[in-house]
Amino acid sequence: MQKNWKLTVVGIGGIGGLLSGPLVRQYGDHITLVARGRRGEALRQRGLTLHSEVYGEFTVIPAAVAETPEALPVQDVVLVCVKNGQLDQVARQIAPIVGPETIVLTVMNGVTAGARLRRALGKGIVLESVIYTVSSAGADYSITQIGNFTHLFTGGAPGDEAGAAAARELQELFAGAGIDCRLVPDVAVAIWSKFVLNCAYNVATARWSCDIGAVKADPQRMADCRALMAEARAVGVARGVALPENLVDKQMHRVETTADASTSSLSRDFAAGRAGELEVFCGDVVRMAEEAGVDVPVTREYYQALLEMAAKF
């Protein structure tokens, strides 16, 4: 990075806030957080507080908290950590701060964010990533992360030298803040691997209105998790993603070893009376399966049940 590099984080929720804490603590004036309304006011007045088993307990005072990104100068790095439903609006907002060399990193759920941002921006170096962690924002806008891991994976597509170089730059920047960022040779495989996990973890915890411990305690729910993962993996393979044969076993092991008290973003949204990213974790699988000619009966069953639950909100 150049001497006076600039990084902006858009979306200071469970993920954006978790990454922002170590970044602000290490890099201070280089970092701008974008947050509106009460969240923005809380960040300005009280700072950003992390309760984290990985990064520790601390509060940082951001040097800059912007209501919207449009008025900022062109940035060197933009982290996009929002829900999928906000992405189109965010793309319009960040367009003025993205230059030809700006690295735009999506840290989002689902498998479509990178392609959508590339189409919307038409500039910059758009990279995708996946993060494995359990983190959420509280009513006071503090961030709580539980569990002894937070791993971020990023990289370019095979043959994308510019993307690979940008990913290496990001890895160095994150490492300086103590964030575990790992490079992968084919980011689509990493993204779909996490997506396969979420299509069970988020969907099952939302469907049964429970934490992952209550899913693990029920053999039928665990069998459903395996089926949800297998169906999502089959869709990814049908779309040309080189997902490993043992992916479902690997991700089921991750579920089995996740702290029992862990909840998912979708289950938290449903508990609050919001549909959240139901379409990302369930609806998209059904639609992609139809396009690819893949049968996904368990996903369809859960999708219908969740749609009926969401209709009551």
N, C-alpha and C positions, 0 to 999 in steps of 0.2 A: 504494500500500500504506500501511496505517496505520504509525505509528512503530515499534511492537513486533511487526511481522508475523513469522509463523513458517512455515517450509517444511520438509517432511519428504520424503526420498527413500527409496522402498521398492524394494530390488533394486540392490545395489551391484556389479553385474557389469560387462561391457564397456561398456554404454550408461549405466547408472545411475552407475557410477564415473566415467566420462568427464565427465558433466554435473556430478557432485558436486564434482569438483576445482575448477573455476573458481568455482562457487557458494560453496564453503567459503572459498576464497581471498579472495573479494570481500566476502562477507556474514557470515562468522564465526558469531557466536552465534545468528543467525537460523535456522541450518540444523541439522537432525537427520538422521542417517543411520540406517537400520534394517538391521541385519546380525546374524546369529546365529553361534554357534559360533566356529570358528577365524577366520573372516573378521572377525567382530565384534571378537574379541580382537586380531587384527592391526591393525585400524583404531585401536583404543584405544592400543595400545602403540607402533606404528610410524607411524601416520598413513596417509594415502592418497597413494600415489605415482603420478604420471602421467608417461609417456614419450610425448609427443604432438608430432607435426609441426605441429599447429595451435596448441595452447596452451602448448607448451614442456615442459621438464623441471622438475618441482617436486614437493615433498611438503607436504601440509597436515595439520594435526592437527585433526580435527573437535571442536567444542565438546561435542557430544553424539552418542553411538552407542547406540541402543536395541536390545535383543534383539527386542522386538516393539513395534508402535505403540500397543497398546491403552491403555497407562498415560499416554500423552502427552496434553496438552491439545488442544482443538480447534485445527486448523491453518488457516492462510489458503490454503496451497497444498500439495498432495500430488502428487508425481511417482511414477507407478507404472511401474517399468522391469523387469518380471519376465517369465518365460516364460509362455506362454498356459496351460500346465498348472497353474500356481500361482495363477491369477487368482481362482478361486472362494474359495480360502483367504485370499488377500490381501484380497479384498472384505470378508470377515467381520472381518478384523483391523483394517482401517482405518475401519470403520463408526463406532466411537466418536470418532474424531478428525475426522470430516467433519461440518461444520455446514451450514446452509442456504446460506451464501455461500462456502463452501470451494471453491476451484478444484481439481479433480482432473484431472490431465493424464496420459493414457496415452502412454507412449513405448515401444511394443511392436510386434512383428510381427503380420501378419495383418490382417483386416478386421472382426473381431467384438468386439474388446476394449471399445470404447466402449459398445456396446449392452448387453453383458453387465454392465458396471459400473453403468450406469444402472438396470437391472432390480434388481441386487443391493443397491444403496445406497438408491435412492429419494430421494436428497437431494443437495445440493451442485450445482455446475456442472461436469459431466463433459465435458471436451474431449478430442479425439483429436489425435494428431500423427504425423508420420513423420520419421525422421532418416536422412540420408545420411552415412555415415561408415564407416570400417573400424576397429573397436576390439575388443579382447578383454582378458580378465582373465588374469593369469599365475598360476602356482602359488603365488607369494608374495602374491597378491591386488593386486599393482600393475596398472595399466591401461596398455596399449600401443595407441596410435592411429597408424596409418600413412596417408600421403596428405595432400595439401594442402587438404583440405576437410572440414568438418563443418557441415552445414546442417540446421536443424530447421524444419519447416513445421507450422503449426497454424492454427486458425480455427474458426468455427462453421458450421452448415448455413445455406444461404440463408434469410434472414428471421429468423434467431436473433440478436436484438440482444444478449441477455444473454451468449450465447456469444461474440459478436464483441467485446463490451466486455472480457470476461475474457481473451480472447486478446490484446488490446492491452496489458492489464496485464502478462500474462506476457512479451510481447515486450520491454517496457520493463525488466522485472526481468532477463531473460536478457541483454539488451544491456549492462546495467550490469556483468555478469560477463564480458563479451567473447564471449558465445555468440551465434552467428548464427541468429536466430529470424526466420522470414519468415511473414507472414500471407497466407492464401489465402482466396478468397471461398467456396469449397465444399470443405471438408476431405475429404469422401468421395472426390473426384477425386484429391486428393493421396495419400490412403491407398491407393487402388486402383492408382495409378500406381506407387508403391513396391512394392506387392504383386506386380504384374505383373513387375517386375524380379526380385524375390526368388524368384518361382516358376521362374525360370531360373537365376539366380546361385547360390542355395542348393542347388537340386535338382541341377544339373549337377555342381557341385564335390563334393557328397556322393556322387552316383552314381559318379563317376570317382575319388574319393579323391584329390583334387588341389587345387592353387591355381588361381586364375582364369587364370594364364598358360598352364597346360597345356590349359585349355579353349580359349583363344584360338588356340593353336597347331594345333588340329585342326579342319579345315573342317566335318566332320560334326557334331562337338559344337557348334560355333557355329550350324549349321543347326538342330540340336535346340533350342538356346537360343531362337532366333527362333520356332520352332514352339511351345515352352512358353509364351513370352510372348503369342503371338497367341491361343492357346487361353484363357489366363487373362483376357486383355482381352475376348474374346468372352463369357465368363461374366459379367464385370462389366457390360458393355453390356446383356446380357440381364436383369440385375438392376436396370437403370435408372440406372446410373452414367454420366455424360456424359464418357466417356473419349475423348480426341482421336484422330483417325484416325492421326496420325503417332507415337503413343505407342511402338509397338514399335521404330520406327527410332530414336527418341530414347533409349530405354533400351538398345538394342543399342550405340549410340555410347558410352553410359556404361560398359558392359561393356568395350568395346574400349579405353577410356582409363583403366580402373582398373589400378592397379599390379599387375604380374604376380604378386607374392608374396602378394597379398591372398587370404584364405580367408574362408569364410562360417561363420556360427554353426552351421549344420547340418553342414557338412563337419567342423568341429572336434568336434561332438558325436559324429558317426559314428566319427571317428578314436579317440575315447575310449570307444567301445563303448556309446553312448547313442543312442536314437532321436530325442531332442531334439524339435524342432518339425516333424517329418516330416508330421504330420497337418495342420499349419497351411499349409505350403507346397505340399503335394501332395494329401493326402487331402481337405482342404476343397474344393479345386478340383474334384475328381472328384465329390464329393457335391453341390456347388452346380450343377455342369454337369448332373447327372442331374435335379435339380429344375427347371432352366431348359430342358431339352431341347437342350443344346449338346453336340456331339461333341468329345471331347478325347483323341484316340488317343495322342498322344505323351506327354501327362501320365499317362495310364493305364499306358503302357509303363514309364515311369520310376518311377511309384508302385509297380508290382509288383516291379521290380528292387530298389528300396530296401527294400520290405517283406521281401524274401528276404534282403537283407543284414542288416537289423535283427533278423531271426529268429535269427541266429547269435550275437548279443551275449549 
